[in-house]
Amino acid sequence: MKKLISFFVVLGTAIGLSACGGGGDSSTGGSNGNNPYAGSYIGTIQTTATGFGVTETANHPAVVSITENGQVLADLLSDTGPAPNCSGVGLVYMNGNTFNDTDTYTCKDATLGTCKITETNSGSVNGNVLSGRGNATLHCTVGGIYVRYTYKGTKQ
């Protein structure tokens, strides 16, 4: 069961702030190549997942990058195994020094089956520190899981 919880801790985090994460309510950001928030913010994502009668908390080294056009991308710096096959997800963009996003999408995994995921993310940059939080509710073939996470990283 710990393997299933760990999978969703990683899934909720990586997808939430990645090229395939978020979608609905964020601005498209600036694209003039002079974005003061652009860069890589290296830090830790702390996740807590509850499901199948178990609660699992973990810390994951990660980098969150903001592109020149304001897109927010996340990458866990540990081996998380093969990525699930997800569809229906959008992109997350900064709006000034903040981002806010809610999205619903579907992922498929050989062990867990089909999972419908509803996720909310928010964060901000203050000086050279990016901090954020999010949560995801996952309704999978094998059962439900709730994931919440926080992130804090320093611009490199």
HUWOJO-V448074 format. One record per residue. N is the residue number from 1. PHI is phi in degrees with one decimal (none if undefined). BURIAL is # if it has 16 or more other ideal C-beta (glycine too) atoms within 10 Angstrom, else .. D_FIRST is the distance of its C-alpha to the first C-alpha in Angstrom with 1 decimal. Layout:
n=N phi=PHI burial=BURIAL d_first=D_FIRST
n=N phi=PHI burial=BURIAL d_first=D_FIRST
This chain:
n=1 phi=none burial=. d_first=0.0
n=2 phi=-59.5 burial=. d_first=3.8
n=3 phi=-61.7 burial=. d_first=5.3
n=4 phi=-66.0 burial=# d_first=5.2
n=5 phi=-63.0 burial=# d_first=6.4
n=6 phi=-60.5 burial=# d_first=8.6
n=7 phi=-58.1 burial=# d_first=9.9
n=8 phi=-77.1 burial=# d_first=11.1
n=9 phi=-59.6 burial=# d_first=12.5
n=10 phi=-69.6 burial=# d_first=14.5
n=11 phi=-59.4 burial=# d_first=15.4
n=12 phi=-62.3 burial=# d_first=16.8
n=13 phi=-77.3 burial=# d_first=18.7
n=14 phi=-66.5 burial=# d_first=20.2
n=15 phi=-75.4 burial=# d_first=21.2
n=16 phi=-57.8 burial=# d_first=22.5
n=17 phi=-127.6 burial=# d_first=25.3
n=18 phi=-122.5 burial=# d_first=25.9
n=19 phi=-59.9 burial=# d_first=28.5
n=20 phi=-111.8 burial=# d_first=26.4
n=21 phi=-117.2 burial=# d_first=25.5
n=22 phi=69.0 burial=# d_first=27.3
n=23 phi=177.5 burial=# d_first=30.4
n=24 phi=-75.3 burial=. d_first=32.5
n=25 phi=-113.5 burial=. d_first=34.5
n=26 phi=-99.6 burial=# d_first=35.3
n=27 phi=-71.2 burial=. d_first=38.7
n=28 phi=-82.3 burial=. d_first=39.4
n=29 phi=70.8 burial=# d_first=40.5
n=30 phi=-88.9 burial=# d_first=43.5
n=31 phi=-130.8 burial=. d_first=44.4
n=32 phi=-86.5 burial=. d_first=47.5
n=33 phi=75.1 burial=. d_first=45.9
n=34 phi=-125.2 burial=. d_first=46.6
n=35 phi=-82.2 burial=# d_first=43.3
n=36 phi=-67.6 burial=. d_first=43.2
n=37 phi=-95.5 burial=# d_first=39.4
n=38 phi=-61.7 burial=# d_first=38.8
n=39 phi=145.2 burial=# d_first=37.0
n=40 phi=-107.2 burial=. d_first=33.8
n=41 phi=-114.0 burial=# d_first=32.1
n=42 phi=-96.6 burial=. d_first=29.9
n=43 phi=-171.2 burial=# d_first=27.5
n=44 phi=-133.6 burial=. d_first=24.0
n=45 phi=-104.7 burial=# d_first=21.5
n=46 phi=-101.3 burial=# d_first=19.5
n=47 phi=-122.0 burial=# d_first=16.4
n=48 phi=-132.6 burial=# d_first=14.5
n=49 phi=-121.3 burial=# d_first=11.8
n=50 phi=-126.4 burial=# d_first=11.0
n=51 phi=-179.1 burial=# d_first=9.1
n=52 phi=57.2 burial=# d_first=7.5
n=53 phi=76.5 burial=. d_first=9.2
n=54 phi=-128.3 burial=. d_first=7.9
n=55 phi=-119.6 burial=. d_first=10.3
n=56 phi=-126.4 burial=# d_first=10.1
n=57 phi=-116.5 burial=. d_first=13.6
n=58 phi=-150.5 burial=# d_first=14.9
n=59 phi=-111.0 burial=. d_first=18.4
n=60 phi=-127.0 burial=# d_first=19.2
n=61 phi=-64.0 burial=. d_first=22.8
n=62 phi=-153.5 burial=# d_first=24.2
n=63 phi=-126.8 burial=# d_first=27.5
n=64 phi=-109.8 burial=# d_first=28.7
n=65 phi=-112.8 burial=# d_first=31.9
n=66 phi=-115.7 burial=# d_first=34.5
n=67 phi=-79.5 burial=# d_first=36.9
n=68 phi=-59.0 burial=. d_first=40.6
n=69 phi=-90.0 burial=# d_first=40.3
n=70 phi=91.6 burial=# d_first=37.7
n=71 phi=-71.5 burial=# d_first=34.5
n=72 phi=-101.4 burial=# d_first=31.3
n=73 phi=-128.7 burial=# d_first=29.0
n=74 phi=-121.7 burial=# d_first=25.8
n=75 phi=-144.9 burial=. d_first=24.4
n=76 phi=-75.4 burial=# d_first=21.6
n=77 phi=-95.3 burial=. d_first=23.2
n=78 phi=-139.7 burial=. d_first=20.2
n=79 phi=-71.8 burial=. d_first=18.7
n=80 phi=-107.5 burial=# d_first=16.2
n=81 phi=79.8 burial=. d_first=16.4
n=82 phi=-67.0 burial=. d_first=18.1
n=83 phi=-72.7 burial=. d_first=18.7
n=84 phi=-70.1 burial=# d_first=17.8
n=85 phi=-88.5 burial=. d_first=20.8
n=86 phi=-116.9 burial=# d_first=22.0
n=87 phi=-141.9 burial=. d_first=25.2
n=88 phi=84.4 burial=. d_first=27.3
n=89 phi=-105.4 burial=# d_first=26.8
n=90 phi=-115.1 burial=# d_first=29.8
n=91 phi=-119.7 burial=# d_first=30.9
n=92 phi=-110.0 burial=# d_first=31.1
n=93 phi=-128.1 burial=# d_first=34.5
n=94 phi=-69.8 burial=# d_first=36.1
n=95 phi=-128.9 burial=. d_first=38.8
n=96 phi=70.6 burial=. d_first=41.0
n=97 phi=-101.5 burial=. d_first=38.8
n=98 phi=-127.6 burial=. d_first=35.9
n=99 phi=-139.0 burial=# d_first=33.3
n=100 phi=-143.1 burial=# d_first=31.8
n=101 phi=-158.3 burial=# d_first=29.8
n=102 phi=-132.4 burial=. d_first=27.9
n=103 phi=-149.6 burial=# d_first=26.6
n=104 phi=-127.3 burial=. d_first=24.8
n=105 phi=-151.0 burial=# d_first=23.5
n=106 phi=-124.2 burial=. d_first=21.4
n=107 phi=-126.3 burial=# d_first=18.9
n=108 phi=-122.3 burial=. d_first=17.8
n=109 phi=-138.1 burial=# d_first=15.0
n=110 phi=-60.7 burial=. d_first=15.0
n=111 phi=-86.2 burial=. d_first=11.3
n=112 phi=-94.7 burial=# d_first=11.1
n=113 phi=81.4 burial=. d_first=14.8
n=114 phi=-87.3 burial=. d_first=17.3
n=115 phi=-123.9 burial=# d_first=16.5
n=116 phi=-92.5 burial=. d_first=19.5
n=117 phi=-120.4 burial=# d_first=19.3
n=118 phi=-114.9 burial=. d_first=21.9
n=119 phi=-135.7 burial=# d_first=22.3
n=120 phi=-127.9 burial=# d_first=25.0
n=121 phi=-131.6 burial=# d_first=26.2
n=122 phi=-152.3 burial=. d_first=29.2
n=123 phi=-172.7 burial=# d_first=30.8
n=124 phi=-155.9 burial=. d_first=34.1
n=125 phi=-112.3 burial=# d_first=36.1
n=126 phi=-129.7 burial=. d_first=38.3
n=127 phi=67.0 burial=. d_first=40.5
n=128 phi=-106.1 burial=. d_first=38.4
n=129 phi=-117.5 burial=. d_first=35.0
n=130 phi=-104.6 burial=# d_first=32.6
n=131 phi=-132.1 burial=# d_first=30.1
n=132 phi=-161.1 burial=# d_first=27.9
n=133 phi=-151.6 burial=. d_first=25.1
n=134 phi=-165.8 burial=# d_first=23.0
n=135 phi=-151.0 burial=# d_first=20.4
n=136 phi=-143.0 burial=# d_first=18.7
n=137 phi=-110.2 burial=# d_first=17.6
n=138 phi=-115.4 burial=# d_first=15.5
n=139 phi=-109.4 burial=. d_first=16.1
n=140 phi=-111.2 burial=# d_first=14.2
n=141 phi=-54.8 burial=. d_first=14.7
n=142 phi=-87.4 burial=. d_first=11.3
n=143 phi=145.1 burial=. d_first=11.7
n=144 phi=-106.3 burial=. d_first=12.7
n=145 phi=-140.5 burial=# d_first=11.8
n=146 phi=-116.1 burial=. d_first=14.5
n=147 phi=-121.8 burial=# d_first=15.1
n=148 phi=-129.3 burial=# d_first=18.2
n=149 phi=-151.4 burial=# d_first=19.7
n=150 phi=-130.3 burial=. d_first=23.0
n=151 phi=-138.9 burial=# d_first=25.0
n=152 phi=-145.8 burial=# d_first=28.1
n=153 phi=-145.3 burial=# d_first=30.1
n=154 phi=-109.0 burial=. d_first=33.6
n=155 phi=-66.3 burial=# d_first=35.8
n=156 phi=-97.6 burial=. d_first=36.7
